């Protein structure tokens, strides 16, 4: 993947968030004897689609056409990226996005944290940051879709299945 990324790494492969509010927040700093490590959340940093694809590959997600990923990100209400910075180097270690009606409702999509960064509370921090940003936009109804193996993770963060008997329904083409 690094070979292809190098060949095609240009501005047409980077998605700049469309958010009007500029946000970047440091989650934590570690390391007294080694170069300082920071974990940052951003709603403004450009995301290279090939770097995002490498992140999704690392967790075993199936490949999606980059043109569709680009379109999904461009039409998202909020895109949050999570970065690990050590000295001058930075690496995308987490990502999530939300779509919205811009008034009442938002749905969280594509939550991913690199396997090397899982089990450290970073997924929880990513979701909490995303919710905080949505609440600052006065969004009060936040939903998400989760694979069966991560439902308990979202339960621990306050998400409940079928609140008040609400049932989701889906239509798929034949």
N, CA and C atoms as an extended XYZ file, in Angstrom:
522
Properties=species:S:1:pos:R:3:atomname:S:1:resname:S:1:resid:I:1 pbc="F F F"
N         0.828       -1.197        0.000 N   UNK     1
C         0.000        0.000        0.000 CA  UNK     1
C         0.866        1.252        0.000 C   UNK     1
N         1.992        1.240        0.702 N   UNK     2
C         2.838        2.425        0.753 CA  UNK     2
C         3.316        2.816       -0.647 C   UNK     2
N         3.602        1.831       -1.494 N   UNK     3
C         4.027        2.100       -2.860 CA  UNK     3
C         2.948        2.890       -3.599 C   UNK     3
N         1.692        2.415       -3.530 N   UNK     4
C         0.594        3.086       -4.219 CA  UNK     4
C         0.329        4.455       -3.611 C   UNK     4
N         0.436        4.537       -2.303 N   UNK     5
C         0.211        5.817       -1.648 CA  UNK     5
C         1.208        6.846       -2.146 C   UNK     5
N         2.473        6.426       -2.295 N   UNK     6
C         3.504        7.330       -2.781 CA  UNK     6
C         3.255        7.794       -4.201 C   UNK     6
N         2.739        6.908       -5.039 N   UNK     7
C         2.470        7.265       -6.424 CA  UNK     7
C         1.316        8.240       -6.555 C   UNK     7
N         0.297        8.063       -5.731 N   UNK     8
C        -0.920        8.839       -5.890 CA  UNK     8
C        -1.130        9.866       -4.793 C   UNK     8
N        -0.159       10.092       -3.948 N   UNK     9
C        -0.321       11.021       -2.839 CA  UNK     9
C        -0.253       12.454       -3.353 C   UNK     9
N        -1.398       13.021       -3.604 N   UNK    10
C        -1.478       14.415       -4.011 CA  UNK    10
C        -2.751       15.020       -3.444 C   UNK    10
N        -2.970       16.265       -3.729 N   UNK    11
C        -4.098       16.961       -3.107 CA  UNK    11
C        -5.449       16.374       -3.509 C   UNK    11
N        -5.534       15.681       -4.646 N   UNK    12
C        -6.825       15.117       -5.017 CA  UNK    12
C        -7.183       13.907       -4.177 C   UNK    12
N        -6.236       13.375       -3.428 N   UNK    13
C        -6.492       12.221       -2.571 CA  UNK    13
C        -6.671       12.620       -1.115 C   UNK    13
N        -6.599       13.891       -0.837 N   UNK    14
C        -6.789       14.361        0.529 CA  UNK    14
C        -8.136       15.048        0.626 C   UNK    14
N        -8.837       14.759        1.679 N   UNK    15
C       -10.142       15.365        1.905 CA  UNK    15
C       -10.001       16.374        3.034 C   UNK    15
N       -10.335       17.600        2.740 N   UNK    16
C       -10.330       18.640        3.758 CA  UNK    16
C       -11.742       18.744        4.307 C   UNK    16
N       -11.902       18.674        5.613 N   UNK    17
C       -13.238       18.762        6.202 CA  UNK    17
C       -13.935       20.061        5.818 C   UNK    17
N       -15.248       19.992        5.664 N   UNK    18
C       -16.021       21.164        5.270 CA  UNK    18
C       -16.560       21.926        6.466 C   UNK    18
N       -16.207       21.490        7.655 N   UNK    19
C       -16.705       22.125        8.871 CA  UNK    19
C       -16.292       23.591        8.928 C   UNK    19
N       -17.206       24.446        9.326 N   UNK    20
C       -16.894       25.858        9.430 CA  UNK    20
C       -16.195       26.184       10.741 C   UNK    20
N       -16.407       25.370       11.757 N   UNK    21
C       -15.742       25.621       13.022 CA  UNK    21
C       -14.401       24.896       13.025 C   UNK    21
N       -13.357       25.607       13.380 N   UNK    22
C       -12.001       25.061       13.356 CA  UNK    22
C       -11.667       24.486       14.723 C   UNK    22
N       -11.439       23.166       14.765 N   UNK    23
C       -11.179       22.530       16.050 CA  UNK    23
C       -10.020       21.560       15.953 C   UNK    23
N        -9.169       21.629       16.944 N   UNK    24
C        -8.145       20.621       17.127 CA  UNK    24
C        -7.881       20.596       18.627 C   UNK    24
N        -7.865       19.415       19.198 N   UNK    25
C        -7.774       19.294       20.640 CA  UNK    25
C        -6.796       18.192       21.007 C   UNK    25
N        -5.900       18.471       21.949 N   UNK    26
C        -4.953       17.474       22.425 CA  UNK    26
C        -5.634       16.629       23.486 C   UNK    26
N        -5.598       15.307       23.310 N   UNK    27
C        -6.182       14.396       24.288 CA  UNK    27
C        -5.200       14.140       25.412 C   UNK    27
N        -3.976       13.718       25.076 N   UNK    28
C        -3.010       13.408       26.120 CA  UNK    28
C        -1.606       13.539       25.604 C   UNK    28
N        -0.694       13.685       26.537 N   UNK    29
C         0.724       13.742       26.210 CA  UNK    29
C         1.425       12.689       27.046 C   UNK    29
N         2.359       11.967       26.432 N   UNK    30
C         3.120       10.960       27.162 CA  UNK    30
C         4.586       11.098       26.822 C   UNK    30
N         5.430       10.666       27.718 N   UNK    31
C         6.840       10.516       27.407 CA  UNK    31
C         7.718       11.611       27.951 C   UNK    31
N         8.477       11.275       28.962 N   UNK    32
C         9.445       12.208       29.504 CA  UNK    32
C        10.818       11.949       28.898 C   UNK    32
N        11.172       10.670       28.719 N   UNK    33
C        12.502       10.338       28.230 CA  UNK    33
C        12.561       10.190       26.717 C   UNK    33
N        11.457        9.863       26.079 N   UNK    34
C        11.429        9.744       24.627 CA  UNK    34
C        10.739       10.969       24.049 C   UNK    34
N        10.758       11.078       22.730 N   UNK    35
C        10.041       12.220       22.154 CA  UNK    35
C         8.594       12.224       22.640 C   UNK    35
N         8.097       13.400       22.927 N   UNK    36
C         6.739       13.533       23.441 CA  UNK    36
C         5.733       12.958       22.445 C   UNK    36
N         4.804       12.168       22.963 N   UNK    37
C         3.728       11.611       22.144 CA  UNK    37
C         2.439       12.328       22.513 C   UNK    37
N         1.750       12.790       21.494 N   UNK    38
C         0.459       13.454       21.691 CA  UNK    38
C        -0.603       12.687       20.922 C   UNK    38
N        -1.784       12.641       21.476 N   UNK    39
C        -2.952       12.155       20.764 CA  UNK    39
C        -3.845       13.373       20.546 C   UNK    39
N        -4.144       13.656       19.280 N   UNK    40
C        -4.933       14.830       18.929 CA  UNK    40
C        -6.205       14.432       18.203 C   UNK    40
N        -7.262       15.160       18.479 N   UNK    41
C        -8.501       15.046       17.717 CA  UNK    41
C        -8.583       16.268       16.830 C   UNK    41
N        -9.072       16.090       15.612 N   UNK    42
C        -9.220       17.223       14.714 CA  UNK    42
C       -10.481       17.093       13.884 C   UNK    42
N       -11.111       18.209       13.657 N   UNK    43
C       -12.223       18.279       12.710 CA  UNK    43
C       -11.809       19.118       11.507 C   UNK    43
N       -10.540       19.525       11.461 N   UNK    44
C       -10.085       20.418       10.400 CA  UNK    44
C        -8.936       19.864        9.563 C   UNK    44
N        -8.228       18.878       10.027 N   UNK    45
C        -7.087       18.365        9.269 CA  UNK    45
C        -7.530       17.611        8.027 C   UNK    45
N        -6.793       17.808        6.961 N   UNK    46
C        -7.047       17.029        5.745 CA  UNK    46
C        -6.676       15.577        6.009 C   UNK    46
N        -7.462       14.682        5.428 N   UNK    47
C        -7.221       13.247        5.601 CA  UNK    47
C        -6.897       12.653        4.244 C   UNK    47
N        -5.723       12.071        4.138 N   UNK    48
C        -5.327       11.392        2.913 CA  UNK    48
C        -6.138       10.097        2.806 C   UNK    48
N        -6.830        9.910        1.708 N   UNK    49
C        -7.689        8.741        1.551 CA  UNK    49
C        -6.922        7.435        1.587 C   UNK    49
N        -5.685        7.441        1.124 N   UNK    50
C        -4.888        6.222        1.172 CA  UNK    50
C        -4.468        5.900        2.604 C   UNK    50
N        -4.202        6.915        3.402 N   UNK    51
C        -3.895        6.701        4.819 CA  UNK    51
C        -5.128        6.172        5.549 C   UNK    51
N        -6.297        6.712        5.222 N   UNK    52
C        -7.541        6.213        5.808 CA  UNK    52
C        -7.786        4.765        5.379 C   UNK    52
N        -7.515        4.454        4.127 N   UNK    53
C        -7.699        3.087        3.644 CA  UNK    53
C        -6.758        2.118        4.376 C   UNK    53
N        -5.528        2.541        4.631 N   UNK    54
C        -4.591        1.706        5.392 CA  UNK    54
C        -5.118        1.453        6.804 C   UNK    54
N        -5.709        2.478        7.422 N   UNK    55
C        -6.291        2.328        8.753 CA  UNK    55
C        -7.438        1.317        8.716 C   UNK    55
N        -8.302        1.440        7.734 N   UNK    56
C        -9.435        0.510        7.604 CA  UNK    56
C        -8.954       -0.904        7.290 C   UNK    56
N        -7.911       -1.022        6.483 N   UNK    57
C        -7.307       -2.338        6.205 CA  UNK    57
C        -6.799       -2.980        7.495 C   UNK    57
N        -6.211       -2.168        8.368 N   UNK    58
C        -5.611       -2.685        9.609 CA  UNK    58
C        -6.646       -3.337       10.515 C   UNK    58
N        -7.903       -2.889       10.447 N   UNK    59
C        -8.955       -3.492       11.276 CA  UNK    59
C        -9.755       -4.541       10.515 C   UNK    59
N        -9.398       -4.781        9.250 N   UNK    60
C       -10.036       -5.841        8.485 CA  UNK    60
C       -11.306       -5.459        7.758 C   UNK    60
N       -11.550       -4.162        7.592 N   UNK    61
C       -12.730       -3.750        6.842 CA  UNK    61
C       -12.532       -4.070        5.369 C   UNK    61
N       -13.616       -4.383        4.682 N   UNK    62
C       -13.520       -4.626        3.246 CA  UNK    62
C       -13.304       -3.294        2.528 C   UNK    62
N       -12.628       -3.382        1.404 N   UNK    63
C       -12.303       -2.182        0.633 CA  UNK    63
C       -13.550       -1.554        0.032 C   UNK    63
N       -13.537       -0.241        0.010 N   UNK    64
C       -14.607        0.520       -0.621 CA  UNK    64
C       -13.971        1.421       -1.677 C   UNK    64
N       -14.683        1.712       -2.740 N   UNK    65
C       -14.115        2.595       -3.770 CA  UNK    65
C       -13.762        3.961       -3.177 C   UNK    65
N       -12.552        4.427       -3.449 N   UNK    66
C       -12.101        5.700       -2.886 CA  UNK    66
C       -12.985        6.865       -3.318 C   UNK    66
N       -13.526        6.828       -4.532 N   UNK    67
C       -14.394        7.918       -4.984 CA  UNK    67
C       -15.640        8.004       -4.106 C   UNK    67
N       -16.125        6.844       -3.630 N   UNK    68
C       -17.312        6.842       -2.768 CA  UNK    68
C       -16.946        7.271       -1.343 C   UNK    68
N       -15.778        6.872       -0.875 N   UNK    69
C       -15.318        7.307        0.450 CA  UNK    69
C       -15.159        8.825        0.443 C   UNK    69
N       -14.550        9.355       -0.613 N   UNK    70
C       -14.368       10.808       -0.743 CA  UNK    70
C       -15.733       11.504       -0.706 C   UNK    70
N       -16.685       10.998       -1.460 N   UNK    71
C       -18.019       11.600       -1.518 CA  UNK    71
C       -18.707       11.534       -0.157 C   UNK    71
N       -18.603       10.390        0.516 N   UNK    72
C       -19.213       10.244        1.847 CA  UNK    72
C       -18.635       11.260        2.825 C   UNK    72
N       -17.329       11.442        2.771 N   UNK    73
C       -16.703       12.408        3.681 CA  UNK    73
C       -17.109       13.843        3.342 C   UNK    73
N       -17.158       14.147        2.055 N   UNK    74
C       -17.526       15.506        1.636 CA  UNK    74
C       -18.957       15.853        2.051 C   UNK    74
N       -19.821       14.861        2.114 N   UNK    75
C       -21.220       15.107        2.445 CA  UNK    75
C       -21.542       14.832        3.915 C   UNK    75
N       -20.534       14.572        4.707 N   UNK    76
C       -20.741       14.354        6.138 CA  UNK    76
C       -20.900       15.687        6.855 C   UNK    76
N       -21.669       15.685        7.907 N   UNK    77
C       -21.857       16.862        8.747 CA  UNK    77
C       -20.610       17.126        9.587 C   UNK    77
N       -19.982       16.035       10.039 N   UNK    78
C       -18.814       16.132       10.910 CA  UNK    78
C       -17.870       14.974       10.616 C   UNK    78
N       -16.598       15.288       10.472 N   UNK    79
C       -15.549       14.278       10.300 CA  UNK    79
C       -14.518       14.526       11.391 C   UNK    79
N       -14.249       13.492       12.181 N   UNK    80
C       -13.262       13.599       13.256 CA  UNK    80
C       -12.138       12.625       12.968 C   UNK    80
N       -10.927       13.129       13.032 N   UNK    81
C        -9.762       12.266       12.888 CA  UNK    81
C        -8.979       12.287       14.195 C   UNK    81
N        -8.305       11.179       14.480 N   UNK    82
C        -7.491       11.057       15.689 CA  UNK    82
C        -6.067       10.752       15.244 C   UNK    82
N        -5.134       11.525       15.730 N   UNK    83
C        -3.743       11.464       15.285 CA  UNK    83
C        -2.812       11.189       16.452 C   UNK    83
N        -1.794       10.379       16.181 N   UNK    84
C        -0.705       10.191       17.129 CA  UNK    84
C         0.478       10.983       16.584 C   UNK    84
N         0.998       11.881       17.406 N   UNK    85
C         2.148       12.680       17.004 CA  UNK    85
C         3.315       12.379       17.930 C   UNK    85
N         4.441       12.035       17.307 N   UNK    86
C         5.690       11.817       18.029 CA  UNK    86
C         6.726       12.712       17.376 C   UNK    86
N         7.148       13.733       18.095 N   UNK    87
C         8.080       14.684       17.492 CA  UNK    87
C         7.439       15.326       16.278 C   UNK    87
N         8.113       15.208       15.122 N   UNK    88
C         7.610       15.818       13.889 CA  UNK    88
C         6.730       14.877       13.074 C   UNK    88
N         6.647       13.601       13.467 N   UNK    89
C         5.844       12.661       12.680 CA  UNK    89
C         4.416       12.564       13.229 C   UNK    89
N         3.492       12.319       12.333 N   UNK    90
C         2.102       12.150       12.740 CA  UNK    90
C         1.518       10.964       11.985 C   UNK    90
N         0.584       10.284       12.637 N   UNK    91
C        -0.019        9.085       12.055 CA  UNK    91
C        -1.497        9.072       12.402 C   UNK    91
N        -2.335        8.784       11.390 N   UNK    92
C        -3.772        8.657       11.593 CA  UNK    92
C        -4.036        7.350       12.327 C   UNK    92
N        -4.635        7.431       13.521 N   UNK    93
C        -4.904        6.216       14.296 CA  UNK    93
C        -6.395        6.022       14.580 C   UNK    93
N        -7.218        7.001       14.209 N   UNK    94
C        -8.643        6.864       14.439 CA  UNK    94
C        -9.435        7.796       13.546 C   UNK    94
N       -10.683        7.419       13.341 N   UNK    95
C       -11.541        8.169       12.423 CA  UNK    95
C       -12.999        7.871       12.754 C   UNK    95
N       -13.850        8.858       12.584 N   UNK    96
C       -15.301        8.675       12.680 CA  UNK    96
C       -15.945        9.845       11.962 C   UNK    96
N       -17.170        9.631       11.525 N   UNK    97
C       -17.888       10.718       10.872 CA  UNK    97
C       -19.367       10.621       11.234 C   UNK    97
N       -20.076       11.718       10.991 N   UNK    98
C       -21.512       11.751       11.270 CA  UNK    98
C       -22.227       12.491       10.154 C   UNK    98
N       -23.394       11.991        9.804 N   UNK    99
C       -24.294       12.696        8.905 CA  UNK    99
C       -25.398       13.306        9.773 C   UNK    99
N       -26.083       14.309        9.233 N   UNK   100
C       -27.077       14.995       10.064 CA  UNK   100
C       -28.092       15.753        9.223 C   UNK   100
N       -29.225       16.056        9.845 N   UNK   101
C       -30.199       16.956        9.241 CA  UNK   101
C       -29.913       18.408        9.646 C   UNK   101
N       -28.830       18.631       10.380 N   UNK   102
C       -28.355       19.948       10.820 CA  UNK   102
C       -29.271       20.609       11.838 C   UNK   102
N       -30.205       19.869       12.411 N   UNK   103
C       -31.126       20.467       13.382 CA  UNK   103
C       -31.354       19.567       14.592 C   UNK   103
N       -31.812       18.343       14.345 N   UNK   104
C       -32.193       17.463       15.439 CA  UNK   104
C       -31.371       16.183       15.518 C   UNK   104
N       -31.082       15.579       14.366 N   UNK   105
C       -30.575       14.215       14.315 CA  UNK   105
C       -29.199       14.108       13.676 C   UNK   105
N       -28.431       13.153       14.173 N   UNK   106
C       -27.153       12.795       13.552 CA  UNK   106
C       -26.967       11.295       13.695 C   UNK   106
N       -26.296       10.718       12.722 N   UNK   107
C       -25.954        9.303       12.765 CA  UNK   107
C       -24.450        9.161       12.609 C   UNK   107
N       -23.847        8.402       13.498 N   UNK   108
C       -22.404        8.166       13.495 CA  UNK   108
C       -22.101        6.991       12.575 C   UNK   108
N       -21.047        7.143       11.780 N   UNK   109
C       -20.626        6.131       10.813 CA  UNK   109
C       -19.106        5.930       10.877 C   UNK   109
N       -18.675        4.789       10.420 N   UNK   110
C       -17.264        4.523       10.106 CA  UNK   110
C       -16.305        4.792       11.272 C   UNK   110
N       -16.653        4.342       12.459 N   UNK   111
C       -15.764        4.508       13.607 CA  UNK   111
C       -14.671        3.455       13.514 C   UNK   111
N       -13.430        3.906       13.511 N   UNK   112
C       -12.303        2.979       13.401 CA  UNK   112
C       -11.133        3.493       14.239 C   UNK   112
N       -10.507        2.566       14.974 N   UNK   113
C        -9.295        2.856       15.745 CA  UNK   113
C        -8.280        1.777       15.401 C   UNK   113
N        -7.057        2.183       15.115 N   UNK   114
C        -6.007        1.228       14.735 CA  UNK   114
C        -5.835        0.175       15.835 C   UNK   114
N        -5.671       -1.092       15.461 N   UNK   115
C        -5.529       -2.161       16.464 CA  UNK   115
C        -4.438       -1.899       17.506 C   UNK   115
N        -3.331       -1.267       17.114 N   UNK   116
C        -2.263       -0.967       18.091 CA  UNK   116
C        -2.694        0.073       19.118 C   UNK   116
N        -3.756        0.806       18.799 N   UNK   117
C        -4.229        1.850       19.702 CA  UNK   117
C        -5.501        1.457       20.441 C   UNK   117
N        -6.010        0.255       20.180 N   UNK   118
C        -7.219       -0.208       20.855 CA  UNK   118
C        -6.894       -0.673       22.273 C   UNK   118
N        -7.902       -0.678       23.124 N   UNK   119
C        -7.734       -1.122       24.505 CA  UNK   119
C        -7.084       -0.091       25.406 C   UNK   119
N        -6.990        1.148       24.956 N   UNK   120
C        -6.360        2.219       25.732 CA  UNK   120
C        -7.328        3.356       26.045 C   UNK   120
N        -8.601        3.142       25.743 N   UNK   121
C        -9.595        4.174       25.994 CA  UNK   121
C        -9.715        5.193       24.875 C   UNK   121
N        -8.998        4.977       23.762 N   UNK   122
C        -9.019        5.962       22.687 CA  UNK   122
C       -10.314        5.906       21.877 C   UNK   122
N       -10.896        4.720       21.710 N   UNK   123
C       -12.190        4.610       21.026 CA  UNK   123
C       -13.268        5.350       21.798 C   UNK   123
N       -13.264        5.164       23.102 N   UNK   124
C       -14.218        5.871       23.964 CA  UNK   124
C       -14.006        7.381       23.857 C   UNK   124
N       -12.747        7.799       23.888 N   UNK   125
C       -12.447        9.227       23.790 CA  UNK   125
C       -12.877        9.788       22.433 C   UNK   125
N       -12.696        9.015       21.366 N   UNK   126
C       -13.101        9.442       20.029 CA  UNK   126
C       -14.615        9.642       19.956 C   UNK   126
N       -15.366        8.681       20.461 N   UNK   127
C       -16.832        8.790       20.453 CA  UNK   127
C       -17.286        9.949       21.333 C   UNK   127
N       -16.692       10.086       22.515 N   UNK   128
C       -17.072       11.196       23.397 CA  UNK   128
C       -16.782       12.551       22.752 C   UNK   128
N       -15.651       12.653       22.037 N   UNK   129
C       -15.313       13.901       21.345 CA  UNK   129
C       -16.330       14.182       20.235 C   UNK   129
N       -16.679       13.148       19.478 N   UNK   130
C       -17.656       13.292       18.402 CA  UNK   130
C       -19.005       13.753       18.966 C   UNK   130
N       -19.441       13.125       20.048 N   UNK   131
C       -20.707       13.512       20.684 CA  UNK   131
C       -20.636       14.950       21.195 C   UNK   131
N       -19.517       15.312       21.801 N   UNK   132
C       -19.345       16.683       22.294 CA  UNK   132
C       -19.490       17.689       21.146 C   UNK   132
N       -18.856       17.404       20.010 N   UNK   133
C       -18.958       18.300       18.852 CA  UNK   133
C       -20.396       18.375       18.335 C   UNK   133
N       -21.082       17.241       18.278 N   UNK   134
C       -22.472       17.234       17.826 CA  UNK   134
C       -23.371       18.007       18.793 C   UNK   134
N       -23.152       17.832       20.079 N   UNK   135
C       -23.964       18.549       21.073 CA  UNK   135
C       -23.708       20.052       20.996 C   UNK   135
N       -22.474       20.464       20.679 N   UNK   136
C       -22.179       21.889       20.514 CA  UNK   136
C       -22.936       22.479       19.325 C   UNK   136
N       -23.326       21.639       18.387 N   UNK   137
C       -24.138       22.065       17.239 CA  UNK   137
C       -25.631       21.917       17.523 C   UNK   137
N       -25.979       21.631       18.781 N   UNK   138
C       -27.355       21.492       19.256 CA  UNK   138
C       -28.074       20.277       18.672 C   UNK   138
N       -27.316       19.256       18.322 N   UNK   139
C       -27.893       17.990       17.869 CA  UNK   139
C       -28.216       17.178       19.123 C   UNK   139
N       -29.467       16.729       19.252 N   UNK   140
C       -29.867       16.039       20.474 CA  UNK   140
C       -30.163       14.552       20.283 C   UNK   140
N       -30.394       14.109       19.068 N   UNK   141
C       -30.699       12.707       18.818 CA  UNK   141
C       -29.548       12.109       18.006 C   UNK   141
N       -28.740       11.273       18.659 N   UNK   142
C       -27.547       10.710       18.009 CA  UNK   142
C       -27.709        9.199       17.935 C   UNK   142
N       -27.622        8.678       16.726 N   UNK   143
C       -27.759        7.243       16.501 CA  UNK   143
C       -26.490        6.703       15.862 C   UNK   143
N       -26.383        5.381       15.839 N   UNK   144
C       -25.284        4.741       15.127 CA  UNK   144
C       -25.677        3.316       14.792 C   UNK   144
N       -24.936        2.735       13.885 N   UNK   145
C       -25.096        1.330       13.530 CA  UNK   145
C       -23.826        0.632       13.966 C   UNK   145
N       -23.971       -0.532       14.573 N   UNK   146
C       -22.803       -1.238       15.115 CA  UNK   146
C       -22.858       -2.709       14.760 C   UNK   146
N       -21.696       -3.264       14.429 N   UNK   147
C       -21.594       -4.711       14.249 CA  UNK   147
C       -21.821       -5.382       15.598 C   UNK   147
N       -22.318       -6.612       15.563 N   UNK   148
C       -22.672       -7.336       16.791 CA  UNK   148
C       -21.516       -7.391       17.791 C   UNK   148
N       -20.291       -7.508       17.296 N   UNK   149
C       -19.158       -7.665       18.214 CA  UNK   149
C       -18.771       -6.381       18.957 C   UNK   149
N       -19.326       -5.236       18.574 N   UNK   150
C       -18.988       -3.990       19.275 CA  UNK   150
C       -20.197       -3.335       19.961 C   UNK   150
N       -21.322       -4.021       19.966 N   UNK   151
C       -22.526       -3.468       20.599 CA  UNK   151
C       -22.272       -3.179       22.079 C   UNK   151
N       -21.618       -4.082       22.780 N   UNK   152
C       -21.347       -3.873       24.213 CA  UNK   152
C       -20.477       -2.640       24.446 C   UNK   152
N       -19.513       -2.402       23.556 N   UNK   153
C       -18.677       -1.203       23.654 CA  UNK   153
C       -19.559        0.047       23.647 C   UNK   153
N       -20.487        0.122       22.695 N   UNK   154
C       -21.362        1.289       22.598 CA  UNK   154
C       -22.368        1.345       23.748 C   UNK   154
N       -22.810        0.190       24.256 N   UNK   155
C       -23.676        0.170       25.446 CA  UNK   155
C       -22.979        0.851       26.620 C   UNK   155
N       -21.701        0.560       26.803 N   UNK   156
C       -20.933        1.163       27.910 CA  UNK   156
C       -20.787        2.678       27.750 C   UNK   156
N       -20.963        3.182       26.522 N   UNK   157
C       -20.856        4.621       26.273 CA  UNK   157
C       -22.214        5.327       26.321 C   UNK   157
N       -23.269        4.562       26.660 N   UNK   158
C       -24.585        5.161       26.831 CA  UNK   158
C       -25.553        4.943       25.684 C   UNK   158
N       -25.130        4.259       24.639 N   UNK   159
C       -26.054        3.959       23.540 CA  UNK   159
C       -26.911        2.770       23.936 C   UNK   159
N       -28.190        2.841       23.593 N   UNK   160
C       -29.114        1.760       23.935 CA  UNK   160
C       -29.802        1.252       22.672 C   UNK   160
N       -29.978       -0.064       22.580 N   UNK   161
C       -30.721       -0.593       21.428 CA  UNK   161
C       -32.214       -0.343       21.615 C   UNK   161
N       -32.877       -0.023       20.559 N   UNK   162
C       -34.331        0.144       20.551 CA  UNK   162
C       -34.863        1.027       21.683 C   UNK   162
N       -34.383        2.275       21.817 N   UNK   163
C       -34.925        3.134       22.872 CA  UNK   163
C       -36.409        3.382       22.636 C   UNK   163
N       -37.169        3.298       23.693 N   UNK   164
C       -38.608        3.548       23.664 CA  UNK   164
C       -39.320        2.731       22.579 C   UNK   164
N       -38.779        1.545       22.300 N   UNK   165
C       -39.411        0.665       21.328 CA  UNK   165
C       -39.215        1.063       19.877 C   UNK   165
N       -38.326        2.031       19.623 N   UNK   166
C       -38.063        2.463       18.246 CA  UNK   166
C       -37.373        1.323       17.501 C   UNK   166
N       -37.845        1.015       16.331 N   UNK   167
C       -37.258       -0.041       15.520 CA  UNK   167
C       -36.704        0.563       14.239 C   UNK   167
N       -35.458        0.264       13.944 N   UNK   168
C       -34.875        0.688       12.679 CA  UNK   168
C       -35.317       -0.255       11.577 C   UNK   168
N       -35.482        0.283       10.410 N   UNK   169
C       -35.856       -0.540        9.273 CA  UNK   169
C       -34.917       -0.211        8.118 C   UNK   169
N       -34.714       -1.180        7.263 N   UNK   170
C       -33.756       -1.025        6.179 CA  UNK   170
C       -34.377       -1.463        4.866 C   UNK   170
N       -33.994       -0.803        3.816 N   UNK   171
C       -34.361       -1.216        2.475 CA  UNK   171
C       -33.076       -1.439        1.711 C   UNK   171
N       -32.935       -2.569        1.090 N   UNK   172
C       -31.772       -2.890        0.266 CA  UNK   172
C       -32.230       -3.265       -1.130 C   UNK   172
N       -31.483       -2.880       -2.148 N   UNK   173
C       -31.854       -3.293       -3.495 CA  UNK   173
C       -31.715       -4.811       -3.646 C   UNK   173
N       -32.510       -5.382       -4.519 N   UNK   174
C       -32.445       -6.841       -4.750 CA  UNK   174
C       -31.141       -7.247       -5.399 C   UNK   174
